Amino acid sequence: MRPMLRLGVNVDHVATIRQARGTDYPDPVMAALEAERAGAAGITAHLREDRRHIQDHDIDRLAAGVTSKLNLEIAATPEMVEIARRVRPADCCLVPERREELTTEGGLSVDGNRERLTDIVAGLRDAGIQVSLFIDPAPREIEAAADVGAPVIELHTGTYADATDDSARAREMQRITEGVLLAEQAGLVVNAGHGLTVGNVGPIAAIPQMVELNIGHSIVARALFLGMHGAVKEMLNACNAAREHLQG
């Protein structure tokens, strides 16, 4: 039997609310600890180059306070890699980053940056960090991820989540499913995330090979009405219901 699907809760947008007024609240670390109490298997935070939400001191406090695991999302730049090697989170996910984007708009180009990413992945792994690559479910990117030495990939589900009709959603779901199978054949651990909500997470959560989903914006949005504990529980229930249906 495959292990239970893990939920990583991204607390970036708790910090977004804080930074809007330049206050010291709401505290993303407090949100992370509440998410853990609700059953989150990990906490994700993206330290962006422009520090638009999560700050350096947040990462230090998360690393010290999280009791499950910290998944640090970073761009593949020397500054960010050095920070990761200093903090030594359990996991580090390399993501693409453009300063003008509102949120991450697609997967990392691994195929076009094999040599550079091979060195970065090796350096992070030497520091005892499990490395994942945030990529689109494209065969060439999955094969390249395996080639550069990353043991884990996180498939970008944004195109699936943003699909405006059933046929487009079905096509992207097929791409994701085929990508998962290819990754499994390559010996990769498969996670996924981006744009997932209680309403659309079911088909992704039901993929048998899926190990972990990292979800942030929709959970923080629901927390406005349910509290962080309630929002995390709601997402966990949606994921577990999809898995139970699969096993049934």
Order of alpha helices (4+ residues) and beta strands (2+ residues): beta-alpha-alpha-beta-alpha-beta-alpha-beta-alpha-beta-alpha-beta-alpha-alpha-beta-alpha-beta-alpha
